[in-house]
């Protein structure tokens, strides 16, 4: 339950997307390194490439973000130490995120090695974007931002207190923990179901 974490996640995802768009334009449209990579320089990027890149990258990077933040939050709930929780989260998920990203980079590199210009653009863009997201963003920027923000990471305005607390075990409401919940529903006297 935080307002800061989702806003930061969106900003980090947009950084990955923006950097990938810039590199695709630099290589494919401007021709910087296109010969070295075996790409044909074109005057314009296919119109559907940025849209599909955004959709796929946003989904994949949110997935990586959830992996990382779940571990950080679990540790923070145990220790109440933000710096240690961030370090633990990065250590616990680095292999998983790197492995998942490496698989996706290999898949999209396969697209980039094809002969069709539009698939080269798409594959190269996603391979670069996922590489940037899994390395610079998830390993450097997200942990640095979380360390700098400290306890502010978990800030939730009072007007959003009505939101339930959700964790990996399911939904639980901290405000109702102290109330005993009967195993069998208690029906009021005179209820026709009784």
NORKA-V642403 format. One record per residue. N is the residue number from 1. RES is the residue in one letter. PSI is psi in degrees with one decimal (none if undefined). BURIAL is 1 if it has 16 or more other C-alpha atoms within 10 Angstrom, else 0. D_FIRST is the distance of its C-alpha to the first C-alpha in Angstrom with 1 decimal. Layout:
BEGIN
N,RES,PSI,BURIAL,D_FIRST
N,RES,PSI,BURIAL,D_FIRST
END
This chain:
BEGIN
1,X,102.7,1,0.0
2,X,147.7,0,3.8
3,X,-24.8,0,7.0
4,X,-43.7,1,9.2
5,X,-48.0,1,8.6
6,X,-34.9,0,9.6
7,X,-43.6,0,12.3
8,X,-38.4,0,13.5
9,X,-43.1,1,13.7
10,X,-43.5,0,15.8
11,X,-44.1,0,18.0
12,X,-39.7,1,18.7
13,X,-40.2,1,19.6
14,X,-32.3,1,21.9
15,X,-44.3,1,23.5
16,X,-45.9,1,24.4
17,X,-46.5,1,25.8
18,X,-42.8,0,27.7
19,X,-41.3,1,29.2
20,X,-42.7,1,30.3
21,X,-44.9,1,31.9
22,X,-42.5,0,33.8
23,X,-38.5,1,35.1
24,X,-45.0,1,36.2
25,X,-43.3,1,38.1
26,X,-44.2,0,39.6
27,X,-51.2,1,40.9
28,X,-44.6,1,41.7
29,X,-42.4,1,42.7
30,X,-19.7,0,44.0
31,X,8.8,1,45.5
32,X,109.8,0,44.3
33,X,6.2,0,44.7
34,X,-42.3,1,45.2
35,X,-41.2,0,48.6
36,X,-38.8,0,47.3
37,X,-7.4,0,44.6
38,X,22.4,0,47.0
39,X,151.6,1,45.4
40,X,128.5,1,47.5
41,X,135.6,1,46.8
42,X,162.6,1,46.2
43,X,-26.8,0,46.2
44,X,152.8,0,42.9
45,X,141.7,1,39.9
46,X,138.6,0,39.8
47,X,-29.0,0,37.8
48,X,-16.9,0,35.6
49,X,-50.1,1,34.6
50,X,-37.4,1,31.9
51,X,-48.9,0,30.3
52,X,-37.8,0,30.3
53,X,-44.9,1,29.2
54,X,-48.6,1,26.2
55,X,-47.6,0,25.1
56,X,-45.3,0,25.8
57,X,-39.4,1,24.4
58,X,-43.3,1,21.1
59,X,-47.3,0,20.7
60,X,-42.7,1,21.8
61,X,-32.5,1,19.9
62,X,-37.3,1,16.6
63,X,-48.0,0,17.7
64,X,-38.2,1,18.5
65,X,-41.2,1,15.2
66,X,-42.4,0,13.3
67,X,-51.4,1,16.0
68,X,-49.4,1,15.5
69,X,-30.8,1,11.7
70,X,-46.0,0,11.8
71,X,-40.4,1,14.5
72,X,-46.6,1,13.1
73,X,-41.7,1,9.9
74,X,-45.7,1,12.4
75,X,-38.3,1,14.8
76,X,-39.5,1,12.6
77,X,-32.6,0,11.8
78,X,-42.4,0,15.6
79,X,-23.5,0,17.0
80,X,25.9,0,14.8
81,X,106.9,0,16.8
82,X,-48.0,1,15.1
83,X,-43.8,1,18.5
84,X,-35.9,0,19.4
85,X,-40.1,1,16.2
86,X,-45.4,1,16.7
87,X,-42.5,1,20.3
88,X,-44.5,1,19.7
89,X,-42.2,1,17.4
90,X,-44.8,1,20.1
91,X,-43.0,0,22.9
92,X,-27.1,0,21.4
93,X,-6.1,1,20.8
94,X,-45.8,1,23.6
95,X,-42.4,0,26.2
96,X,-48.7,0,24.2
97,X,-43.5,1,23.1
98,X,-42.9,1,26.7
99,X,-46.3,0,28.3
100,X,-42.0,1,26.5
101,X,-39.6,1,27.1
102,X,-39.5,1,30.8
103,X,-46.8,0,31.4
104,X,-38.2,1,30.1
105,X,-41.2,1,32.1
106,X,-42.5,0,35.2
107,X,-49.1,0,34.9
108,X,-27.0,1,34.5
109,X,-34.9,1,37.3
110,X,-40.8,0,39.5
111,X,-42.8,1,39.0
112,X,-25.6,1,39.8
113,X,-4.6,1,43.0
114,X,176.9,0,44.4
115,X,-22.8,0,47.1
116,X,125.9,0,45.4
117,X,-42.2,1,44.2
118,X,-33.9,1,41.3
119,X,-30.7,1,40.0
120,X,-45.1,1,40.6
121,X,-48.4,1,38.4
122,X,-50.5,1,35.6
123,X,-44.7,1,35.8
124,X,-45.5,1,36.2
125,X,-46.2,1,33.4
126,X,-37.7,1,30.9
127,X,-44.0,1,32.3
128,X,-44.9,1,32.0
129,X,-44.6,1,28.5
130,X,-36.7,1,27.1
131,X,-46.8,1,29.1
132,X,-43.3,1,27.6
133,X,-42.6,1,24.0
134,X,-20.5,1,24.3
135,X,-72.6,0,26.2
136,X,-45.8,0,25.7
137,X,-55.2,1,22.2
138,X,-30.7,1,20.5
139,X,-26.6,1,22.7
140,X,-60.1,0,23.3
141,X,-46.9,0,21.2
142,X,-50.8,1,17.6
143,X,-38.5,1,18.2
144,X,-44.5,1,20.2
145,X,-41.8,0,17.6
146,X,-37.4,1,14.9
147,X,-41.2,1,17.7
148,X,-37.3,0,18.8
149,X,-24.9,0,15.5
150,X,-131.9,0,15.0
151,X,-18.1,0,12.5
152,X,-19.3,0,11.7
153,X,-34.5,1,9.7
154,X,18.5,1,6.7
155,X,133.3,0,7.8
156,X,120.3,0,6.5
157,X,150.6,0,9.8
158,X,-28.9,0,11.3
159,X,-7.3,0,12.3
160,X,9.8,0,9.0
161,X,-18.8,0,8.7
162,X,-16.1,0,10.4
163,X,139.6,0,7.7
164,X,156.1,0,7.9
165,X,123.2,0,6.3
166,X,130.1,0,7.7
167,X,-175.4,0,9.5
168,X,-21.3,0,12.9
169,X,-6.1,0,14.8
170,X,-162.6,0,13.5
171,X,134.5,0,11.7
172,X,151.4,0,11.8
173,X,112.3,0,11.2
174,X,-30.8,0,11.3
175,X,-18.7,0,13.4
176,X,5.9,0,15.9
177,X,-34.4,0,16.5
178,X,-11.3,0,19.5
179,X,132.9,0,21.2
180,X,136.3,0,23.5
181,X,118.8,0,23.6
182,X,145.3,0,27.1
183,X,-31.5,0,28.0
184,X,131.8,0,30.5
185,X,139.2,0,29.8
186,X,121.4,0,31.8
187,X,140.7,0,33.9
188,X,155.2,0,35.4
189,X,140.7,0,39.2
190,X,6.2,0,41.2
191,X,130.4,0,38.7
192,X,-23.9,0,40.8
193,X,-14.4,0,38.7
194,X,none,0,39.7
END
